[in-house]
Amino acid sequence: MIQIRFIRADGTEQTIQTAPGQSLMKAAVDADVKGIDADCGGSLTCATCHVMLDEPWIGRLPPAIPDERDMLDFAASPVEPGSRLSCQIQLTPALDGLVVRLPASQY
């Protein structure tokens, strides 16, 4: 199992445990994490699963593909250096303990 800690903009936290092999977005939706809206269901056609990651987590992921970087232009909250779309982050055992910051709004 992989443990993931979500930190909302107001500072409240939610920790979930999930199996590897799925996207961060899917794990968050399945665990009813507030702040991940995922309107497109992970098809990379919206930016409502925007999250922010800090080092060292950024370095443990493959770089964002061009389509993901382009879609982040439509994020409702300011994009940061560690901004990613959670639908594009595949969970692996190397991400156990991942800390994810959520934006104030997805709309």
C-alpha positions as CSV (number, residue, x, y, z in Angstrom):
1,M,0.0,0.0,0.0
2,I,1.0,3.6,-0.6
3,Q,0.3,6.3,1.9
4,I,-0.5,9.8,0.5
5,R,-1.0,13.0,2.6
6,F,-3.2,15.7,1.0
7,I,-2.9,19.2,2.5
8,R,-5.7,21.6,1.6
9,A,-5.1,25.4,1.2
10,D,-6.7,26.0,4.6
11,G,-4.1,23.6,6.2
12,T,-6.4,20.7,6.9
13,E,-5.0,17.3,6.0
14,Q,-6.3,14.0,4.9
15,T,-4.2,10.9,4.6
16,I,-5.2,7.9,2.5
17,Q,-3.7,4.5,1.7
18,T,-4.1,3.0,-1.8
19,A,-2.6,0.4,-4.0
20,P,0.0,1.2,-6.6
21,G,-0.8,1.2,-10.3
22,Q,-3.5,3.8,-10.5
23,S,-3.4,7.6,-10.9
24,L,-3.1,9.9,-8.0
25,M,-6.4,11.5,-9.2
26,K,-8.2,8.1,-9.2
27,A,-7.0,7.3,-5.7
28,A,-8.1,10.7,-4.5
29,V,-11.5,10.5,-6.0
30,D,-12.0,6.9,-4.7
31,A,-11.1,8.2,-1.2
32,D,-13.4,11.2,-1.5
33,V,-10.6,13.7,-1.1
34,K,-12.1,17.2,-1.2
35,G,-10.3,19.5,-3.6
36,I,-9.7,17.1,-6.4
37,D,-12.7,17.5,-8.7
38,A,-11.5,15.6,-11.8
39,D,-14.3,16.7,-14.1
40,C,-12.9,15.0,-17.2
41,G,-12.2,11.7,-15.3
42,G,-8.5,11.7,-16.2
43,S,-8.7,12.2,-19.9
44,L,-6.4,15.3,-19.8
45,T,-9.1,17.7,-21.0
46,C,-9.5,19.9,-17.9
47,A,-7.3,21.1,-15.0
48,T,-9.6,20.3,-12.1
49,C,-7.2,17.8,-10.6
50,H,-4.4,20.4,-10.2
51,V,-2.0,19.6,-7.3
52,M,1.3,21.0,-6.2
53,L,4.3,18.9,-5.2
54,D,7.5,19.9,-3.4
55,E,11.0,18.5,-3.6
56,P,11.9,15.7,-3.3
57,W,8.7,14.4,-4.8
58,I,9.0,16.5,-8.0
59,G,12.3,14.7,-8.8
60,R,10.7,11.2,-8.3
61,L,8.3,11.7,-11.2
62,P,8.8,11.8,-14.9
63,P,8.5,15.3,-16.4
64,A,5.1,16.5,-17.4
65,I,4.3,15.8,-21.0
66,P,3.6,18.9,-23.3
67,D,-0.2,18.3,-23.1
68,E,-0.2,18.4,-19.3
69,R,1.9,21.5,-19.3
70,D,-0.5,23.1,-21.8
71,M,-3.6,22.1,-19.7
72,L,-2.1,23.6,-16.6
73,D,-2.5,27.0,-18.3
74,F,-6.2,26.5,-17.6
75,A,-5.8,25.9,-13.8
76,A,-8.0,28.1,-11.7
77,S,-5.3,28.6,-9.0
78,P,-1.8,29.9,-9.7
79,V,0.6,27.4,-11.2
80,E,3.7,26.8,-9.2
81,P,7.0,25.1,-10.2
82,G,5.7,21.8,-8.6
83,S,2.2,22.0,-10.2
84,R,1.0,18.8,-11.9
85,L,-2.3,17.3,-12.9
86,S,-2.9,14.4,-10.6
87,C,-4.5,12.3,-13.4
88,Q,-1.0,12.2,-14.9
89,I,0.8,10.9,-11.8
90,Q,0.9,7.1,-11.7
91,L,1.4,5.8,-8.2
92,T,4.3,3.5,-7.6
93,P,5.9,2.2,-4.4
94,A,8.6,4.9,-4.8
95,L,5.8,7.4,-4.0
96,D,4.9,6.0,-0.6
97,G,4.6,8.9,1.8
98,L,3.8,11.4,-1.0
99,V,2.8,14.8,0.2
100,V,0.3,16.7,-2.1
101,R,-0.8,20.3,-1.6
102,L,-4.2,21.2,-3.0
103,P,-5.0,24.6,-4.5
104,A,-7.6,26.9,-2.9
105,S,-10.0,26.2,-5.8
106,Q,-10.2,24.1,-9.0
107,Y,-12.7,26.5,-10.6
